[in-house]
Amino acid sequence: MHDEPEFLLTEERLGVAIKIEDGHGPASVLAMAAVLRELGLEPQPDSLLATPTRNSRGEVVGELRVNGGLVK
């Protein structure tokens, strides 16, 4: 069973799969959204641009976001 996101675009005949080395689920979702954005598939919800990082008290202490783009 996979925890990594997979996306299949049947009309475009394209499949995309992401593997994050440490298996961090939120990072893989953001990475997949960035790949789809680079491929021109929009619109996407703002929640796929960045995710807040919270401490044990629920306070926002940072954010997880994609930095960069696809290497072509």
C-alpha positions as CSV (number, residue, x, y, z in Angstrom):
1,M,0.0,0.0,0.0
2,H,1.3,3.5,-0.9
3,D,1.1,6.7,1.1
4,E,2.7,8.7,-1.6
5,P,0.4,10.7,-3.8
6,E,-0.3,9.5,-7.3
7,F,-2.2,11.4,-10.0
8,L,-3.4,10.0,-13.4
9,L,-4.6,12.3,-16.2
10,T,-6.2,10.0,-18.7
11,E,-7.1,12.6,-21.3
12,E,-3.5,13.9,-21.3
13,R,-2.1,10.3,-21.1
14,L,0.1,11.4,-18.2
15,G,0.8,9.8,-14.8
16,V,2.7,11.4,-12.0
17,A,3.9,9.8,-8.8
18,I,5.9,11.5,-6.0
19,K,8.2,9.7,-3.5
20,I,9.4,11.7,-0.5
21,E,12.4,10.1,1.1
22,D,11.3,10.3,4.7
23,G,7.6,9.6,3.8
24,H,6.4,13.0,5.1
25,G,2.8,13.1,3.9
26,P,2.1,16.8,4.0
27,A,5.4,17.4,2.0
28,S,4.4,15.0,-0.7
29,V,1.0,16.6,-1.1
30,L,2.6,20.0,-1.6
31,A,5.2,18.6,-4.0
32,M,2.4,16.9,-6.1
33,A,0.5,20.2,-6.2
34,A,3.7,22.0,-7.4
35,V,4.3,19.5,-10.1
36,L,0.6,19.7,-11.3
37,R,0.9,23.6,-11.2
38,E,4.1,23.4,-13.3
39,L,2.2,21.2,-15.8
40,G,-0.4,24.0,-16.1
41,L,-3.2,22.3,-14.2
42,E,-5.0,24.9,-12.2
43,P,-6.9,26.2,-10.3
44,Q,-5.8,24.7,-7.0
45,P,-6.9,25.6,-3.5
46,D,-4.6,28.0,-1.5
47,S,-4.1,25.2,1.0
48,L,-1.9,23.4,-1.6
49,L,0.5,26.3,-1.7
50,A,1.6,26.2,1.9
51,T,0.7,24.4,5.1
52,P,1.2,25.9,8.6
53,T,3.5,24.0,11.0
54,R,2.1,24.0,14.6
55,N,3.7,23.2,17.9
56,S,2.2,20.9,20.6
57,R,0.0,23.9,21.8
58,G,-1.4,24.4,18.4
59,E,0.4,27.6,17.7
60,V,1.7,28.3,14.2
61,V,5.5,28.3,14.3
62,G,6.3,28.1,10.6
63,E,5.1,26.8,7.3
64,L,5.8,24.0,4.9
65,R,5.9,25.3,1.3
66,V,7.5,24.4,-2.0
67,N,10.6,26.3,-2.8
68,G,11.6,26.1,-6.4
69,G,10.2,24.2,-9.3
70,L,10.8,21.4,-11.7
71,V,14.2,20.8,-13.0
72,K,13.9,20.4,-16.8
